[in-house]
């Protein structure tokens, strides 16, 4: 099982993934009492989100609307800092100071009880090879290891080697921003194969003192898609298969998938197969087998089109805003919405990586890496 996906349409051979994660947002159900000159009770809970939405830094807090018991809203809500006190587990809640919009503080703060949120945050990044830049700026190739540099040099088409190089620099910098280490210090290992137990399973970050993120990487059609999450994750991107490739692959599919494709007009089968195959590879990367597991073993078609069901305990979603057919798979439920961010080209250039890592850390949706087991 190989590490990453090359430019491809659906094929029996998998040149695929890498799976795995970042830090995690949480949402909190919180009864928040608002106070004026005398205490005023609040009938309704307020939801406190620690996710950095729309680029708002965590230290700036979030605006929480609060409705008083007498039905008069507290104008503009209250400001709740999202930083938790050290050593307080999420399930025990946290004491946060609350300041009203008119500047009068609520005495003694307020206890916000946290609700365990098992939804998995997934950061998705779209990588394109940068066009030649002025000033002699080059990709940060020195951050790659020897195997990666050798692989990049082995592509027959220079543009494929350039995409591979850009994608792997991006992956290293994304993981480095989570781990708090230089990109060149990110070390990979192979997990055990779920089928035979040999150490040729999916690539993973070498275990260290802190929980490691999970990640997945796929590239096709001139762009790459990277997923980072605090739990096993699979992502795949596919260009539209040719008519010949469609005919060859249909016979390899699950009977339910094959029936769905054969029921479509011929001119729609290629697009349907491209999206189906993206789902299939994303799922197989997520579980760690890749296409060493037969393509017909699992149903990844459209639910409700027959008596078949998708694999339990996993969510596989189409990524409709990708530039090609793409899908992501996670165990359990992902935190929505899933958004694909374009990775700025300047984050791939050689030189001081600190600005790029700071930008990545600022934009990531998760606040911490959560220990996970699979």
N, C-alpha and C positions, 0 to 999 in steps of 0.2 A: 504494500500500500504506500503510495507516494505522498509527498508532502503537500503539493499545491496543484491547482488546476491550471492547465494551459489553455490557450485559445482553442475553443472546441465547440462543436455541436454535439448532441447526444451520441455517445459511442459506447461500445461494450467495455473499452478500456477506460479506467478512471485515472486521471492525473489530478488529484484533487486536493482537498481541503487542508485545513488546519482548524482545529476547533478551540475556542474557549474564552476571557472575561474581564469585566471591570468592577468598579465599585457600585454600590446599590442605593437607589433612592428609596424612600419610604413615605407612606402617607399615614397620617395620624388622625384618628377620630378624637376630637377634643372638646369637652364641655369648657367653654371659655367664658368666665364671668366678666362682664364689663362693669366698671365702676365710674360713677360721677362723684358729686360731693358726698353722697351716701351710697352704700352698696346697692347695685341693681342686678337682679338675677337674670340669667340668660336661659331661655327655655330650650333653645335648639343648639345642637352641637355645631361646632365649626370644624372644618377639615383643614388640617395643617399639612402642607406638602413641603418636603425638604428637597424636592427635585429642583435643580437650577433651570427653570424654564426661561426660554428666550434670552439666554445669556446673562441672567441676573446672578451675580456672585452670591454664594451662600452667606457671606458675612453681612450682606445687606438685608437679610431676612426676607419674609414674604408678607404680603398684605392679606389679612384674614377678615372677611366681613363678619360682624357680630350683630345679632338682633336682640334687643332688650325684651324683657318679659312683657312690657307694656305695649309692645308692637312698634315702638319708635326705634328706627335703626341708629346705631352709632355711626355717624357720618364718616365715610372713608375707611371704616374698619379700624383695626388695631395692628400695630407692627409687632410681629413675633420673630425674634432671632431664631435661626434654625440650628445653631451650633449647640450640640448636647454637652453636658458636663461630663468630664472624664470618669469612667468607671461605672456609669449608670446604664445597665442593659436596657434595650429598647422596650422590652416587655414590661418594665417597671415604670415607664414614663420618665419625664424629666421636668424640672422646675425652670420656667422661663420667665423673664421679666416682660411685662406688657405695658406699653405706653400708648395712651389714647391719642387720637389725631390732634386734639387741642393742647397736647403737651402735658396734661395732668397724668402722672403715673398711677397705675393701678397698684394699690398697696400690696406688697409682699409677693407680687408676681402671681403666677397661676400654674397649677399642675396640669400638664398635658399628658394624658395616658396614651401610650402608643399601641396600635393594633398591628399584630404581625401581618406583614404583607409578603406573600410568597411569590408574587409576580416577578418575573425575571427581567431586569433591564438589559437591553441589547443595544450597544452602540454600533451603528452601521456607517461605514465610510466608503465613498466612491473615489477610486484613485485612477487618474489618467496620467500617462507619461507626459512630462512637461515639454513644451516646445523649446528649442534652443534659446537660451536667455543671453542677454547682453552682459558685458562685464566679465565674461569667462566663468560664470557660475556653473557648477557641475553637481550632479547627484552625489549624495554622501555614501559613495560606494565603500569607503573604508570602514563603515559601520557593519558591513556584511561579513559573515565568516567565509572561510575558504571554500566550503561546499557551495554556498550560495553564489559566490563570484564565479566559480567553475561552471555551475549550472547556467548562469546568465550568459556566459561566453559560448555555451554550446548550442544556442538557438541558431537555426539556419537563417531566419529573417531577423535583421537587426532590430526592427520595431518590436518583435516579440521579446527579444532580450532586454530591450529598454523597458517594456512594460513589466517584465518579471523583476527587474532591478528596482523600479519605482515602487512596485507593490511590496517588496520585501523590506525596503527602507521604511515605507509607511508602517508596515506591521511592527517592525522593531521599535519605531518611535512611539507608536500607540501603546505598546506593551510597556515601554520604558516609562512613559508618563504615569501609568498605573502603578508600576513597581517602585518608582523613585530611584532608578538606576540609569546609567548611561546606555544608549541604544546598543552599543557594541558588547555590553555585559549581559544582555538578554541571552540566555542559554536554552536550547531546545533539547528535549528528549523524546523518545518514542514510548507511548503507553503500550501495555500488553494488548494483544489482539483479542477481542471478545470471542473469536471463533476458536483459535488454537492455543491461545495463551502465550505465544511467542512475542518478543519485544519489537514488533513491527506494526503496532497499531497507529492511532492518530498522533500527530505531533502535539507536544504540550510544552509549557514552560517548565524548566527544571525546578523541582520543589526547593523552596528556601524557607527562611524563618517565618515569612508571611504567606498567607494563602495566595496562590498564583491565579491569574486570570485565565480563562479559557478563550480560545480564539478559533476563527475559521477564515480561510482565504480562498477565493476563486477568481480566475480571470478568463475573459473571453471577449471577442469582438472589440479589442482595443481598449478595454477598461478592466479594472479589478474591483472586487467588492470584499471588504474586510468586516468581519463581525467580532466584537469583543464583549464578553458577558461573564457574570460570576458563576455560571453553570455551563455544562457542556452545550455547545451550540454548533450548528451546521449552517453554512450558507453556500449558495451556488448561483452562478450566473451563466446563461446559455444564449448563444446566438440562435436565430431561427434555423432549424435543420433543413437541409435540402430535401427534395421529394424522394430521392434515392435513399438518403439516410432514414427518412421516415418509414419507408417500406421495410428497411432492414430491421429497424428497432421495434416495430409494432409487435412482431412475433415473440419478442423477448419479455413482454410486459405481463403483469398480472392479468388474469382473465377479465376482471372487471374493467381495468384500464383499457385493455384491448377492445372490449365491446363498446366502450364510450367513444374511442377514436374511430372505430369502423362505422359508427352511426353518424359521424359528421360528414359533410361534403368534402370531397378530396382537397379542395382549395383551402380548407380550414384545418386540416389535420397537422400540417407542419407547425403552425403556431401553437396548437393545442399540445402537441408532443413536446415542443420546446419548454412550455411551462410545466408540464407534467414531469419531464426529466429533471428540471431544476428542483422541483419538490422532492423527487426521489433521491437525488444526490445530496441535497441538504439534509434529509433525514438520515441517510446512510453515513454521512460524515458525522452527524450528531451522535449516533450510537457507536461510532468508532470503527465500523467495518469497511466503509467505502463499498465499492462494487465487487469486493470479494464475496459479499452476500448477493445471491442471485437477484436480478432485477424483478423477477416475477414473484418474489417471496412476500412482498408487502404491497398493499393497496394504497396508492397515493392519489387516486382520482378524485372526482367531485362527489362529495357525500350526497346521498339522496337519489342517485342515479341507478341504484340497484341494491341488492342485499349486502353489499360489502361495506366494511368499516375501515377507517384508517387505524394505524397502530395506536394502541392505548397509551396513555400517560405522556404523549408528546403532542405538541402543537406545531403544525407546519403551515406557514402562511405565505401567500404570494406577495411579492414586493412590486406593486404595480407602477411605482414611480422610477424604477430602475430603467436604464437605457436599453436593456435587453430582458429576456425572460429570467426572472430571479425569484428565489424563495429562501426562507430562513426557517430553521427548526430548533425548538428548545423543549426540554422536558418540563411538563407543567404548562403554565400560561405565561406569555410574555407581557411585560408592562407596555401598555399602549399609550399613545400611538408610536409606531415604529417609523423613524425618520432616517432617510439616507442623507448624510452630509457629504458634500464634495470636499475632499482634502485639498487645502491650498497648496499650490505647487511650491511655494517658498518653504514649506515645511519639509521638503525632500532634499534641499540643497546642502552641500557640504559646509563645514564651519561650525560655529557654536550652535548646538542643538537646543540650548536652554529656551530660547523664545518659542520654538516649535512645541517643546514639551509643555511649556506654560500654557500655550494656547489650547493644546489638546486637553490638559487637565482642567482648564476652565470650562470647556464645552462638554466634557463627558457628562452623561446623565447620572452616573452613580456616585455616591459619596464614599463608598468603601467597597473593598472586595470581601465577599462573604465566603466563608468556608463551605465547600460543597462536597458531597460524596456521590459517586455513580456506581 
